[in-house]
Structures are given as structure tokens and as C-alpha cells.
Amino acid sequence: MEKQLLEIEGFKVGEPLFLKNLILFPLTNGNKDFGRVEILSEAKEKKHIEVRELASPKIDTVIIKNKSPHRVFALDGEGIIGALQDRVINTSALIAEKSEIEIPVSCVEEGRWSGSHEFLRARTISYPSLRAIICSTVSSSLHKTKKFATDQNQIWSSIKKKIESFKITSRTSSLRDIYSSFRRHLESYQEEVAFLKDLNGLLVFAGGRLLCLDLFANKKLFNKLKDQLITSYALDALEIKTSAPPRVGEAKRLFREIKEAKVKTFPSFSLGDEIRFETKDLIGRGLVFNNSLFHLSAFPKIN
């Protein structure tokens, strides 16, 4: 059954903020209380979760065991490193306290299948154009098979193109190596993020090109993920030449397009429900918990 995305009705698009060649339209006017929620990297650092391979490992599935009394949030495209190969989460998930679930993932390190069964702490989120591929192919899979599966070959192809574009060497065609090679450039984007305060998220452009939208119903949650998100946006922005920035009217038009989109709901593998939508210009996904939007992401359609 399809319906309009009424959950974002109260949010507002503000005047643009500029960070090098990133143009950031702040999203505000919401602060839903979901209780204490930890993000994945935070929970891993505190040893509140275990992330490991299945007993019989599979490329597209891992296990997350939440040992804490708090829920844990994992973002679509968020990385987990180590084990037999680095992976990213296929869609946002809210993991219940004191629970263990299987999580759908994709490989972002084509040339390795060796190591331990335990994943390490990571603080990386896939760059927006890679998240767009994940979003688009998972949406297609959900509509056809009700499964959160990606097109793994498209993901590997995107990473290889990024490696070639940046002229770096990666023995295992690893997303992690891209971030490591450009660490200093990416850190320079972090120098001014302190001004991003009291926000629910961002509508992000590089030059005049839309990269993505990330919207959180809880401001504390966005603040926890802010640094990782800016780094991910910057990795795409490094390839984009500066051009005339979009006007606030264009940002508001795109946000209105999302508001008016027809969404389809699917059962989530975690807490809440998964929503998916497509408009003339965008494709997106969201997580709804207790009848309230928890997180929404949207990307330009893939040609």
C-alpha cells in the first residue's frame, strides 16, 4: 500500500551554509525523543556490541549482537571493517537492546576473503554516490523479492572507478584504502563543522550537483554522526568542480518533492518499518519507528 511521506511535514529547509565546495542546506524543526540510542561506532568502541561473520560466512550477511541496555543505530552505507572482508550496511537499522540479529551487508573489498570472524570498529560511511547505488538496488530487490539485497557488481564497479579517478593503489580494491589515501584532504573539511549546530540533517550539494539528503528526527543522533557524514560527502565532492551554487528555492523544491512522494512500506529486519520512495529526480528510503520517522536518506536517481 502506498501513501504520502507525511512524517517530514514539520521539517524546514534553511539558508545554505558553505564548507569548501560543499553547499549544505540545514534541515531543522524536529527533535523527537526516542530515548538513549547509540550509533554503531560508539557502541563498538564501548564494547556494547559484537559484529561477526556467520558460522558459515556469507558475503551478504553478518551478525550484530547488542549486549547493552540501549538501542543501537546503524546507518545505510555505514562501514564495518576486518573479519573476512570489509562490508557496509545495506539500509539503516535500529537494533533492539539485548538482542542479536542478522544484518544484510555488501562487500566493499573485492580482493580479500581471509582473516578472523570478528569485525573491528570503523568510523566510515560510504560516499553518497555509492549509497545511491545501495539504495536503488535494495529498493529494486525489496519490490521484487522482499529482500534487502544489493547489486554487488555495481558496488565493486563504483569503488574501482573511484580508485582509478583518484589514482591510488589498493591491493584488495578496498573502500577503506580510498579513505586512508585522502585522509588529510578529508580532515580539512572537518575544520569548520563546529558551526553545524542544532540541526536534524542536511540537504547536500557539491558545486551545483545534488549529492544526498540525510534527515534525522532526533538532533542528538545527527550530531553524533555529523563528522562521519561530512567526511563521506567530501569524498564525492573532491571530484566535483565548483560551479554556481543552487538557490534555496531549488533545495525547497526537492524537499517538497520528497514530501509529496508516494511511499511503500516493508517489514524491517530490525525495529520499526522500512519505507521506500521514488520521485521524478530522487530515490530514497527511511526507517519509521513507533509511527515516527527515525531516519531518511535520499539521492539523485542513477542514470
Salt bridges, closest charged atoms under 4 A:
GLU7 OE2 - LYS3 NZ 3.81
GLU38 OE2 - ARG36 NH2 3.26
GLU38 OE2 - LYS46 NZ 3.75
GLU38 OE1 - HIS48 ND1 2.95
GLU42 OE2 - LYS46 NZ 3.25
GLU42 OE1 - LYS224 NZ 3.09
GLU45 OE1 - ARG121 NH2 3.61
GLU50 OE1 - ARG52 NH1 3.64
GLU50 OE2 - LYS67 NZ 3.48
GLU53 OE1 - ARG87 NH2 2.87
ASP76 OD2 - ARG131 NE 3.03
ASP76 OD1 - ARG285 NH1 3.43
ASP76 OD1 - HIS295 ND1 3.89
ASP86 OD1 - ARG112 NH2 3.34
ASP86 OD2 - ARG176 NE 2.86
GLU97 OE1 - ARG71 NE 3.86
GLU100 OE2 - ARG52 NH2 3.24
GLU109 OE1 - ARG112 NH2 2.90
GLU110 OE1 - LYS160 NZ 3.07
GLU118 OE2 - LYS44 NZ 2.80
GLU187 OE2 - ARG183 NH1 3.28
ASP198 OD1 - LYS219 NZ 3.19
ASP214 OD1 - ARG131 NH2 2.82
ASP214 OD1 - HIS295 NE2 3.03
ASP236 OD1 - LYS162 NZ 2.54
GLU239 OE1 - LYS162 NZ 2.54
GLU250 OE1 - ARG253 NE 3.05
GLU257 OE1 - ARG253 NH1 2.91
GLU274 OE2 - ARG276 NH2 2.72
GLU274 OE2 - ARG285 NE 3.45
GLU278 OE2 - LYS301 NZ 3.09
ASP281 OD2 - ARG253 NH1 3.38
ASP281 OD1 - LYS280 NZ 3.26
